[in-house]
Amino acid sequence: MRQHDTAKRNMIIGLAAVIVVIGLAAILTNRMSGASTTVPQPAPASASEDNTELKVAPVSLDTADAVLEFIAPAQLVAIPKSISNPYLAVNADMGKQAGNPISGATGLDPEAILSFQPDLVLLTKVHHTESDAEELLRQAGVNVITFDQWGTFEAVMGNYRKIGEAVGEADKGVLIAEEIEAKLQQAAARTAKLTAKPTVLVLSPVGPNTGPYVIGPGNIAYDMIRLAGANPAADALGIAKSIKASIEDLIKIDPDYIVLGDWDGTGEEWLAGLKADPQWNTLTAVQQGRITTMKARDLLAPNRYTVDGMLQMSAWLHPDLWKDEEADHD
C-alpha cells in the first residue's frame, strides 16, 4: 500500500515538474522574442492609407500647385482653372488631369464647391470673397484649412508642412521644407559678404488685362529680391503692397535692375504703355541693358521650386559669386 502511495506521489511530482518546465520555457521564449502574453490588437491603418481616398478641393492656385506634390490628381474634386497654365504652375500637366476646373480668387462659388462633396478644402485668403466662402463652407460642415498670402519663403515652407500633414504626408512636407531651406542657405552663403547691394524692380501684371504693377511687400518676389542679394526698389515708394505702375513712380525709383514677370508667354504687350513713354529710356536699368524676364511660376507664384527662381535671380545679379557649382558653406 505504501509503495502504491509513494509511486502515485512521485508521478504527481513528476507531472508538476514537467508543467513548470513547459511554463518557464514559454515565458523565456516570449521574452526573447519580445512577444506579449496578451492577445495582440490589429495595428491601426497609417495616415497615408487612410487618406488615399481623401477628396480634396484646393481652390487657390498656390494650394493646388502645392497639394499636387503630395496626392494624385484623381483625388482633387475641384481645382482652379489657372493650374493648367505652365507659366503660372509647376504642376500644370498634373493639374490638367484633375476634374472640375473652377474660378479662383474673386470668382469663388461655395455652392459649386459643395456640390463636389470635398472632404477637405484648401483656401488662401487674399480677397473678401474668400473669407465669405470659408464661412459658408464651414457652416456646411466641410473641413477648411486656410492660409495667408504666401508672401515669404518662410511662409511657403510652413504651408508645405501644413498641407503635408493635412493629407497624411507629414514627412514629405518636412522634406520639401528642408529642401527649400537648403537652397536659401546656399544663396545666403554666396551673398553674405556683399558690401553693396543693387536695387531691383519687379514689374508684372497681377491678373488678366491688369497692365503693369510695381510688385511690393506681400508677394514672394519681394522676399526673393532680398534673399538674392539685392534691395527691393519698390521701397523707394514706401508702399505696403503691389501698386499700379506709372512712369512717374519708375523715374522716382530708377532701379539698377528690372525683372519682368511673364504670365503667359505672349510677350510684353502689357508693358507697351510704359515703354512708349520717352522717359522709359532714361531709366538706369534700361540704359545699362539690365532687364530680364522670368516666368511667373519662378518669380511671383509661390510653389516648391520658386526658390530656384531666387537662385536664378541671384546668379544674374551677382555672376561673380556663382562661377562654381557649389556654394561655399565654410
Backbone torsions as a table, in degrees:
resi	resn	phi	psi	omega
1	MET	NA	-45.9	179.4
2	ARG	-63.8	-36.9	179.8
3	GLN	-65.2	-37.8	179.0
4	HIS	-64.6	-44.5	179.0
5	ASP	-63.4	-40.2	-178.9
6	THR	-65.0	-41.2	179.6
7	ALA	-64.7	-40.0	179.9
8	LYS	-64.4	-43.1	-179.2
9	ARG	-64.2	-41.3	179.5
10	ASN	-63.7	-35.8	179.7
11	MET	-67.5	-41.4	179.1
12	ILE	-63.1	-44.4	180.0
13	ILE	-61.9	-39.4	-179.7
14	GLY	-65.1	-43.4	178.5
15	LEU	-62.9	-40.9	179.3
16	ALA	-62.2	-40.8	180.0
17	ALA	-63.3	-40.9	179.0
18	VAL	-62.2	-43.2	179.5
19	ILE	-61.1	-43.2	179.6
20	VAL	-62.1	-44.3	-179.5
21	VAL	-61.7	-44.3	179.3
22	ILE	-62.0	-42.3	179.5
23	GLY	-63.3	-45.0	178.9
24	LEU	-62.2	-39.6	179.6
25	ALA	-63.1	-40.4	179.6
26	ALA	-64.6	-42.6	179.8
27	ILE	-62.5	-45.7	-179.7
28	LEU	-62.2	-40.2	179.6
29	THR	-62.7	-43.4	178.8
30	ASN	-62.4	-42.4	-178.5
31	ARG	-65.6	-41.6	-178.4
32	MET	-67.9	-32.7	-178.1
33	SER	-90.4	-8.2	-178.6
34	GLY	78.0	10.8	-177.3
35	ALA	-75.7	153.7	178.2
36	SER	-97.5	150.7	177.9
37	THR	-81.9	-7.9	177.6
38	THR	-89.3	161.5	179.2
39	VAL	-70.7	122.6	-177.2
40	PRO	-66.3	142.7	177.6
41	GLN	-95.8	147.6	178.3
42	PRO	-63.3	138.5	-178.9
43	ALA	-69.8	139.5	177.7
44	PRO	-66.9	151.7	177.5
45	ALA	-66.4	146.5	179.7
46	SER	-70.8	164.1	-179.4
47	ALA	-61.1	-41.3	-178.3
48	SER	-65.5	-35.6	178.1
49	GLU	-67.9	-39.9	179.1
50	ASP	-63.0	-34.5	-169.6
51	ASN	-97.9	7.4	178.5
52	THR	-66.9	-22.1	178.0
53	GLU	-104.2	8.7	179.9
54	LEU	-62.9	129.4	178.6
55	LYS	-98.9	117.7	-172.1
56	VAL	-117.9	140.4	174.6
57	ALA	-122.1	94.0	174.4
58	PRO	-84.6	104.1	-169.3
59	VAL	-95.4	5.4	173.7
60	SER	-118.9	147.6	-176.6
61	LEU	-59.1	-43.2	-177.4
62	ASP	-64.1	-40.9	179.3
63	THR	-70.2	-34.0	179.1
64	ALA	-66.9	-46.6	179.6
65	ASP	-63.2	-34.1	-179.1
66	ALA	-73.7	-47.2	-173.7
67	VAL	-67.3	-24.0	177.1
68	LEU	-70.0	-9.3	171.9
69	GLU	-77.0	-13.3	-172.4
70	PHE	-116.1	-36.3	-173.4
71	ILE	-130.7	165.0	-177.1
72	ALA	-77.0	151.2	178.4
73	PRO	-56.0	-30.2	-178.2
74	ALA	-63.0	-21.2	179.9
75	GLN	-84.6	-6.9	179.8
76	LEU	-91.1	118.9	-177.9
77	VAL	-92.1	-9.2	174.9
78	ALA	-159.9	152.1	-176.9
79	ILE	-159.1	144.6	179.6
80	PRO	-61.8	143.3	179.1
81	LYS	-59.0	-32.1	-175.5
82	SER	-66.7	-13.5	-179.6
83	ILE	-63.1	-22.9	-177.2
84	SER	-80.6	-4.8	-179.3
85	ASN	-88.4	111.0	-177.3
86	PRO	-68.8	-11.6	175.3
87	TYR	-82.6	-15.6	-179.4
88	LEU	-107.7	-31.9	-171.3
89	ALA	-126.7	136.4	177.7
90	VAL	-77.1	-23.8	-179.9
91	ASN	-105.8	37.4	-177.2
92	ALA	-59.8	-42.5	-178.6
93	ASP	-63.4	-42.0	177.2
94	MET	-68.1	-38.2	-179.0
95	GLY	-61.5	-33.0	179.1
96	LYS	-66.1	-20.7	-179.2
97	GLN	-82.2	-14.6	180.0
98	ALA	-80.1	150.5	-179.2
99	GLY	-90.3	168.7	171.9
100	ASN	58.6	64.0	174.2
101	PRO	-65.5	136.1	-176.8
102	ILE	-128.6	164.2	173.6
103	SER	-75.2	141.3	178.8
104	GLY	-105.6	-173.5	175.6
105	ALA	50.5	-117.2	-172.5
106	THR	-72.8	-9.5	-176.4
107	GLY	-102.7	17.9	-177.4
108	LEU	-64.3	134.7	178.2
109	ASP	-120.2	100.3	-176.8
110	PRO	-57.8	-37.9	-179.0
111	GLU	-65.2	-38.5	177.7
112	ALA	-65.2	-40.6	178.6
113	ILE	-62.9	-43.4	179.4
114	LEU	-62.1	-32.9	-177.9
115	SER	-65.5	-19.4	178.6
116	PHE	-87.8	-2.8	175.9
117	GLN	53.3	56.2	179.0
118	PRO	-74.5	148.9	170.5
119	ASP	-83.5	-27.3	-174.7
120	LEU	-146.1	133.7	174.9
121	VAL	-116.0	131.6	177.2
122	LEU	-110.2	123.5	-169.5
123	LEU	-140.0	125.2	172.2
124	THR	-94.6	126.4	-176.1
125	LYS	-96.4	110.0	176.6
126	VAL	-123.1	-37.1	-178.5
127	HIS	-110.7	163.3	-179.8
128	HIS	-62.9	-33.2	-178.2
129	THR	-62.6	-30.3	180.0
130	GLU	-70.8	-36.5	176.4
131	SER	-66.6	-39.4	177.4
132	ASP	-63.4	-42.4	179.5
133	ALA	-63.5	-41.2	179.1
134	GLU	-58.4	-46.2	-177.6
135	GLU	-61.8	-44.6	-179.2
136	LEU	-66.0	-38.9	179.5
137	LEU	-66.7	-40.8	178.5
138	ARG	-65.2	-40.4	178.7
139	GLN	-61.4	-28.9	179.2
140	ALA	-83.6	0.1	176.5
141	GLY	87.7	14.4	-179.9
142	VAL	-86.0	139.6	174.9
143	ASN	-74.3	116.5	-177.9
144	VAL	-119.0	127.1	173.4
145	ILE	-112.0	124.4	-176.2
146	THR	-109.1	158.0	-179.5
147	PHE	-135.8	147.2	169.7
148	ASP	-78.9	171.7	178.1
149	GLN	-55.9	137.4	-175.3
150	TRP	-82.4	65.2	-167.6
151	GLY	-89.2	-6.0	177.9
152	THR	-138.0	159.3	177.5
153	PHE	-68.3	-28.4	175.2
154	GLU	-62.1	-43.2	178.1
155	ALA	-65.8	-39.8	179.4
156	VAL	-60.3	-45.5	179.4
157	MET	-61.9	-43.5	178.9
158	GLY	-63.5	-38.0	-178.9
159	ASN	-70.3	-34.5	176.0
160	TYR	-67.1	-38.5	176.0
161	ARG	-63.7	-41.3	-177.8
162	LYS	-65.4	-45.0	180.0
163	ILE	-68.2	-41.5	177.6
164	GLY	-57.2	-44.2	179.1
165	GLU	-64.7	-39.0	-176.4
166	ALA	-66.2	-29.5	-177.6
167	VAL	-107.0	16.4	175.6
168	GLY	80.1	21.1	180.0
169	GLU	-127.8	49.5	-175.5
170	ALA	-59.3	-41.5	-178.4
171	ASP	-61.7	-41.0	179.6
172	LYS	-68.0	-35.7	176.3
173	GLY	-60.0	-41.2	177.6
174	VAL	-65.5	-41.9	-179.5
175	LEU	-63.0	-41.0	178.7
176	ILE	-65.0	-42.5	177.8
177	ALA	-61.5	-41.2	179.1
178	GLU	-66.7	-35.6	177.7
179	GLU	-62.7	-44.9	178.5
180	ILE	-64.6	-45.0	-179.3
181	GLU	-59.8	-40.1	-179.9
182	ALA	-61.8	-38.2	179.0
183	LYS	-72.4	-34.6	174.9
184	LEU	-62.7	-41.5	178.9
185	GLN	-66.4	-33.8	177.6
186	GLN	-61.2	-46.2	178.7
187	ALA	-66.9	-39.8	-179.9
188	ALA	-61.0	-38.8	179.3
189	ALA	-64.6	-35.0	-179.7
190	ARG	-71.9	-41.5	-169.0
191	THR	-97.5	-0.2	-172.9
192	ALA	-59.1	-32.9	-173.6
193	LYS	-97.2	9.9	178.0
194	LEU	-64.2	130.1	178.5
195	THR	-97.3	-20.5	177.4
196	ALA	-138.9	138.3	-177.8
197	LYS	-121.6	135.6	178.5
198	PRO	-75.5	165.2	174.2
199	THR	-98.1	139.1	-177.5
200	VAL	-126.6	130.7	176.4
201	LEU	-110.9	130.3	173.1
202	VAL	-103.4	122.1	175.6
203	LEU	-113.6	133.9	-178.3
204	SER	-165.7	153.8	164.5
205	PRO	-65.6	161.5	174.7
206	VAL	-119.7	10.8	179.8
207	GLY	170.3	179.4	179.9
208	PRO	-61.7	128.2	173.8
209	ASN	60.1	29.3	179.0
210	THR	-87.6	-17.8	-172.7
211	GLY	75.6	-177.1	-174.6
212	PRO	-76.5	141.6	174.3
213	TYR	-122.6	146.6	166.7
214	VAL	-80.2	116.5	-176.9
215	ILE	-81.3	121.9	-175.9
216	GLY	-119.8	-161.0	-179.4
217	PRO	-55.6	147.4	-179.3
218	GLY	102.3	-19.3	175.9
219	ASN	-104.4	146.2	-177.1
220	ILE	-59.5	-27.3	-179.7
221	ALA	-63.4	-32.0	179.3
222	TYR	-65.2	-44.8	177.1
223	ASP	-66.8	-36.7	-179.5
224	MET	-59.4	-43.1	-179.1
225	ILE	-57.3	-47.0	-178.6
226	ARG	-63.2	-45.2	-176.4
227	LEU	-72.1	-20.4	178.1
228	ALA	-82.1	-5.9	178.4
229	GLY	97.0	38.6	-179.7
230	ALA	-144.2	178.0	176.4
231	ASN	-114.6	136.3	178.3
232	PRO	-65.1	119.8	179.8
233	ALA	-64.8	-24.4	-179.7
234	ALA	-62.2	-20.5	-179.9
235	ASP	-60.9	-25.1	-179.9
236	ALA	-64.1	-20.0	179.6
237	LEU	-92.4	-9.7	-179.4
238	GLY	64.4	33.3	-176.3
239	ILE	-89.9	155.6	179.5
240	ALA	-105.7	-6.6	178.6
241	LYS	-158.8	174.8	179.2
242	SER	-65.5	142.3	-178.8
243	ILE	-133.7	159.0	176.4
244	LYS	-58.7	133.7	-176.5
245	ALA	-82.4	139.2	173.1
246	SER	-129.8	154.2	179.8
247	ILE	-63.8	-31.4	178.3
248	GLU	-62.4	-43.2	178.9
249	ASP	-67.1	-38.3	179.9
250	LEU	-65.9	-37.7	176.6
251	ILE	-64.4	-40.0	178.7
252	LYS	-64.6	-41.0	-179.0
253	ILE	-72.0	-48.3	-176.2
254	ASP	41.7	68.2	-174.0
255	PRO	-71.6	156.5	174.3
256	ASP	-74.3	-33.6	-179.1
257	TYR	-136.7	150.2	175.1
258	ILE	-127.8	131.7	175.1
259	VAL	-115.5	127.5	179.9
260	LEU	-101.5	134.9	178.0
261	GLY	-90.9	127.7	-178.8
262	ASP	-105.1	114.5	-176.0
263	TRP	-91.5	-24.2	-172.5
264	ASP	-148.5	2.1	177.8
265	GLY	76.7	14.4	-177.2
266	THR	-92.6	2.8	178.5
267	GLY	103.7	-160.9	-172.6
268	GLU	-111.6	31.1	179.3
269	GLU	-59.6	-33.8	179.5
270	TRP	-63.4	-18.6	-177.5
271	LEU	-100.3	-0.5	-171.5
272	ALA	-57.6	-39.8	-178.1
273	GLY	-61.0	-45.2	179.8
274	LEU	-68.4	-41.7	-177.1
275	LYS	-69.2	-23.5	179.3
276	ALA	-75.4	-18.4	178.9
277	ASP	-76.7	129.7	-179.3
278	PRO	-56.4	-27.2	-178.1
279	GLN	-69.8	-19.5	177.6
280	TRP	-56.6	-40.4	-176.5
281	ASN	-74.9	-5.2	176.7
282	THR	-90.0	-9.2	-178.5
283	LEU	-67.7	139.7	-178.6
284	THR	-56.5	-45.5	-178.3
285	ALA	-61.8	-36.9	179.8
286	VAL	-69.9	-46.6	-178.7
287	GLN	-63.5	-34.0	-178.6
288	GLN	-89.2	-1.8	-178.8
289	GLY	67.7	29.8	-177.3
290	ARG	-99.9	61.6	178.4
291	ILE	-128.3	132.9	176.2
292	THR	-136.3	164.9	179.8
293	THR	-121.7	137.3	176.7
294	MET	-129.9	144.4	174.9
295	LYS	-61.4	146.6	-178.8
296	ALA	-58.4	-34.1	-178.8
297	ARG	-66.7	-23.2	179.5
298	ASP	-94.3	-10.8	-171.2
299	LEU	-125.2	-42.9	-167.8
300	LEU	-119.4	-30.3	-176.2
301	ALA	-98.6	108.2	-174.2
302	PRO	-65.9	133.4	177.1
303	ASN	-157.0	-174.4	-177.3
304	ARG	-60.5	-30.9	-171.9
305	TYR	-109.7	7.7	175.6
306	THR	-59.8	-27.9	177.5
307	VAL	-61.5	-28.9	175.6
308	ASP	-67.8	-32.4	174.0
309	GLY	-63.8	-36.9	176.1
310	MET	-62.9	-42.7	177.6
311	LEU	-63.5	-39.4	178.1
312	GLN	-62.6	-44.6	178.9
313	MET	-62.8	-43.9	-179.2
314	SER	-61.7	-41.0	179.5
315	ALA	-66.9	-32.7	177.1
316	TRP	-70.2	-40.9	-179.3
317	LEU	-73.5	-37.5	-172.9
318	HIS	-129.5	65.8	-176.3
319	PRO	-58.7	-30.7	-179.7
320	ASP	-66.1	-25.2	-178.9
321	LEU	-83.7	-8.7	-173.5
322	TRP	-124.1	31.2	-178.7
323	LYS	-70.8	-37.9	178.8
324	ASP	-89.4	177.7	-175.6
325	GLU	-92.8	-22.8	-176.4
326	GLU	-115.8	138.3	175.4
327	ALA	-70.3	147.7	178.4
328	ASP	-88.9	108.7	-177.4
329	HIS	-94.8	4.8	-177.1
330	ASP	-75.3	NA	NA
